Every structure is written in structure tokens, then in C-alpha cells.
Amino acid sequence: MDLTFSVEEINKFLALNSKKAAKVLSDLGKLIPFIESCYGSEVGKELLKDDIQRFTELHGKVMDLEATDDEKAEYRYLKNIRLPRVAHRLHEFITKAKELKEGSKIHE
């Protein structure tokens, strides 16, 4: 799905329901810096890739009962805090972006 928006799409969406549209645009605006830093930069992509790779390594150790206490703590942090936070923000962005895209098509 294309998650870029034209000015025309935004204007159509705003005409749909200005209060709801303003909220969606506000929510998108808050998420854009996060999305750009994670997915729009090589550093962000590399960090995310490193987190997923490290989680995979630690998962194997934890499941094989070979993880140290520090590795278990790092695994819990990645599993319960860091990766869910990234996934939640990405899901929220995609949901709001779809809402804007679909809302702008109603006026066509």
C-alpha cells in the first residue's frame, strides 16, 4: 500500500469530516518522525534489523535453557517492551494512513 499522500487527498479527507479528519492528521503527524527515523533512514533500518536479529538469537538461548540472567533480561525487554512498541507505532501509522487514503476516495 502506498502510504504517501497528495495535498488533494488530504483536502478531500478533511472535507469528509473535519473533526475526525483533523484528529487522524494530528495522530499521523505525531507518528511521522518515528516512522521516518525507523524506516526512512539506513541507521533506523539497521537498528531495527539488529533488534530483530538479537531477539532471534536470545530466543534460541532462552528456549534451549542456555541464556544467562542478563540475556534473559535483554530478551524480556526486547519481547515485552521494545519490539511491541515499534510494532504498535507502525500499526497505528498504517491504520491512520489507510483511513486517510480510503476517506479521500469517497469524494471521487
Contact map, one row per residue, 1 for C-alpha under 8 A:
111000000000000000000000000000000000000000000000000000000000000000000000000000000000000000000000000000000000
111100000000000000000000000000000000000000000000000000000000000000000000000000000000000000000000000000000000
111110000000000000000000000000000000000000000000000000000000000000000000000000000000000000000100110000000000
011111000000000000000000000000000000000000000000000000000000000000000000000000000000000000000000000000000000
001111101100000000000000000000000000000000000000000000000000000000000000000000000000000000000000000010000000
000111111100000000000000000000000000000000000000000000000000000000000000000000000000000000000000000000000000
000011111110000000000000000000000000000000000000000000000000000000000000000000000000000000000000000000000000
000001111111000000000000000000000000000000000000000000000000000000000000000000000000000000000000000000000000
000011111111100000000000000000000000000000000000000000000000000000000000000000000000000000000000000110011000
000011111111110000000000000000000000000000000000000000000000000000000000000000000000000000000000000100010000
000000111111111000000000000000000000000000000000000000000000000000000000000000000000000000000000000000010000
000000011111111100000000000000000000000000000000000000000000000000000000000000000000000000000000000000111010
000000001111111111001000000000000000000000000000000000000000000000000000000000000000000000000000000110110000
000000000111111111001100000000000000000000000000000000000000000000000000000000000000000000000000000000000000
000000000011111111000000000000000000000000000000000000000000000000000000000000000000000000000000000000000000
000000000001111111001000000000000000000000000000000000000000000000000000000000000000000000000000000000110110
000000000000111111111000000000000000000000000000000000000000000000000000000000000000000000000000000000000000
000000000000111111111100000000000000000000000000000000000000000000000000000000000000000000000000000000000000
000000000000000011111110000000000000000000000000000000000000000000000000000000000000000000000000000000000000
000000000000000011111111000000000000000000000000000000000000000000000000000000000000000000000000000000000000
000000000000110111111111100000000000000000000000000000000000000000000000000000000000000000000000000100000000
000000000000010001111111110000000000000000000000000000000000000000000000000000000000000000000000000000000000
000000000000000000111111111000000000000000000000000000000000000000000000000000000000000000000000000000000000
000000000000000000011111111100000000000000000000000000000000000000000000000000000000000000000001001100000000
000000000000000000001111111110000000000000000000000000000000000000000000000000000000000000000001000000000000
000000000000000000000111111111000000000000000000000000000000000000000000000000000000000000000000000000000000
000000000000000000000011111111100000000000000000000000000000000000000000000000000000000000000001000000000000
000000000000000000000001111111110000000000000000000000000000000000000000000000000000000000001001100000000000
000000000000000000000000111111111000000000000000000000000000000000000000000000000000000000000000000000000000
000000000000000000000000011111111100000000000000000000000000000000000000000000000000000000000000000000000000
000000000000000000000000001111111110000000000000000000000000000000000000000000000000000010001000000000000000
000000000000000000000000000111111111000000000000000000000000000000000000000000000000000000001000000000000000
000000000000000000000000000011111111100000000000000000000000000000000000000000000000000000000000000000000000
000000000000000000000000000001111111110000000000000000000000000000000000000000000000000010000000000000000000
000000000000000000000000000000111111111100000000000000000000000000000000000000000000000011001000000000000000
000000000000000000000000000000011111111110000000000000000000000000000000000000000000000000000000000000000000
000000000000000000000000000000001111111110110000000000000000000000000000000000000000000000000000000000000000
000000000000000000000000000000000111111110111011000000000000000000000000000000000000000000000000000000000000
000000000000000000000000000000000011111111011000000000000000000000000000000000000000000000000000000000000000
000000000000000000000000000000000011111111011000000000000000000000000000000000000000000000000000000000000000
000000000000000000000000000000000001111111111000000000000000000000000000000000000000000000000000000000000000
000000000000000000000000000000000000001111111100000000000000000000000000000000000000000000000000000000000000
000000000000000000000000000000000000110011111110000000000000000000000000000000000000000000000000000000000000
000000000000000000000000000000000000111111111111000000000000000000000000000000000000000000000000000000000000
000000000000000000000000000000000000011111111111100000000000000000000000000000000000000000000000000000000000
000000000000000000000000000000000000000001111111110000000000000000000000000000000000000000000000000000000000
000000000000000000000000000000000000010000111111111000000000000000000000000000000000000000000000000000000000
000000000000000000000000000000000000010000011111111100000000000000000000000000000000000000000000000000000000
000000000000000000000000000000000000000000001111111110000000000000000000000000000000000000000000000000000000
000000000000000000000000000000000000000000000111111111000000000000000000000000000000000000000000000000000000
000000000000000000000000000000000000000000000011111111100000000000000000000001000010000000000000000000000000
000000000000000000000000000000000000000000000001111111110000000000000000000000000010000000000000000000000000
000000000000000000000000000000000000000000000000111111111000000000000000000000000000000000000000000000000000
000000000000000000000000000000000000000000000000011111111100000000000000000000000000000000000000000000000000
000000000000000000000000000000000000000000000000001111111110000000000000001001100000000000000000000000000000
000000000000000000000000000000000000000000000000000111111111000000000000000000000000000000000000000000000000
000000000000000000000000000000000000000000000000000011111111100000000000000000000000000000000000000000000000
000000000000000000000000000000000000000000000000000001111111110000100011001000000000000000000000000000000000
000000000000000000000000000000000000000000000000000000111111111000000000001000000000000000000000000000000000
000000000000000000000000000000000000000000000000000000011111111100000000000000000000000000000000000000000000
000000000000000000000000000000000000000000000000000000001111111111100000000000000000000000000000000000000000
000000000000000000000000000000000000000000000000000000000111111111100001000000000000000000000000000000000000
000000000000000000000000000000000000000000000000000000000011111111000000000000000000000000000000000000000000
000000000000000000000000000000000000000000000000000000000001111111100000000000000000000000000000000000000000
000000000000000000000000000000000000000000000000000000000000111111100000000000000000000000000000000000000000
000000000000000000000000000000000000000000000000000000000000111111110000000000000000000000000000000000000000
000000000000000000000000000000000000000000000000000000000100110111111111000000000000000000000000000000000000
000000000000000000000000000000000000000000000000000000000000000001111111000000000000000000000000000000000000
000000000000000000000000000000000000000000000000000000000000000000111111100000000000000000000000000000000000
000000000000000000000000000000000000000000000000000000000000000000111111110000000000000000000000000000000000
000000000000000000000000000000000000000000000000000000000100000000111111111000000000000000000000000000000000
000000000000000000000000000000000000000000000000000000000100010000111111111100000000000000000000000000000000
000000000000000000000000000000000000000000000000000000000000000000001111111110000000000000000000000000000000
000000000000000000000000000000000000000000000000000000000000000000000111111111000000000000000000000000000000
000000000000000000000000000000000000000000000000000000100110000000000011111111100000000000000000000000000000
000000000000000000000000000000000000000000000000000000000000000000000001111111111000000000000000000000000000
000000000000000000000000000000000000000000000000000000000000000000000000111111111100000000000000000000000000
000000000000000000000000000000000000000000000000001000100000000000000000011111111110000000000000000000000000
000000000000000000000000000000000000000000000000000000100000000000000000001111111111000000000000000000000000
000000000000000000000000000000000000000000000000000000000000000000000000000111111111000000000000000000000000
000000000000000000000000000000000000000000000000000000000000000000000000000111111111100000000000000000000000
000000000000000000000000000000000000000000000000000000000000000000000000000011111111110000000000000000000000
000000000000000000000000000000000000000000000000001100000000000000000000000001111111111000000000000000000000
000000000000000000000000000000000000000000000000000000000000000000000000000000111111111100000000000000000000
000000000000000000000000000000000000000000000000000000000000000000000000000000001111111110000000000000000000
000000000000000000000000000000000000000000000000000000000000000000000000000000000111111111000000000000000000
000000000000000000000000000000000000000000000000000000000000000000000000000000000011111111100000000000000000
000000000000000000000000000000000000000000000000000000000000000000000000000000000001111111110000000000000000
000000000000000000000000000000100110000000000000000000000000000000000000000000000000111111111000000000000000
000000000000000000000000000000000010000000000000000000000000000000000000000000000000011111111100000000000000
000000000000000000000000000000000000000000000000000000000000000000000000000000000000001111111110000000000000
000000000000000000000000000000000000000000000000000000000000000000000000000000000000000111111111000000000000
000000000000000000000000000100110010000000000000000000000000000000000000000000000000000011111111100000000000
001000000000000000000000000000000000000000000000000000000000000000000000000000000000000001111111110000000000
000000000000000000000000000000000000000000000000000000000000000000000000000000000000000000111111111000000000
000000000000000000000001101100000000000000000000000000000000000000000000000000000000000000011111111100000000
001000000000000000000000000100000000000000000000000000000000000000000000000000000000000000001111111110000000
001000000000000000000000000000000000000000000000000000000000000000000000000000000000000000000111111111000000
000000000000000000000001000000000000000000000000000000000000000000000000000000000000000000000011111111100000
000000001100100000001001000000000000000000000000000000000000000000000000000000000000000000000001111111110000
000010001000100000000000000000000000000000000000000000000000000000000000000000000000000000000000111111111000
000000000000000000000000000000000000000000000000000000000000000000000000000000000000000000000000011111111100
000000000001100100000000000000000000000000000000000000000000000000000000000000000000000000000000001111111110
000000001111100100000000000000000000000000000000000000000000000000000000000000000000000000000000000111111111
000000001001000000000000000000000000000000000000000000000000000000000000000000000000000000000000000011111111
000000000000000100000000000000000000000000000000000000000000000000000000000000000000000000000000000001111111
000000000001000100000000000000000000000000000000000000000000000000000000000000000000000000000000000000111111
000000000000000000000000000000000000000000000000000000000000000000000000000000000000000000000000000000011111
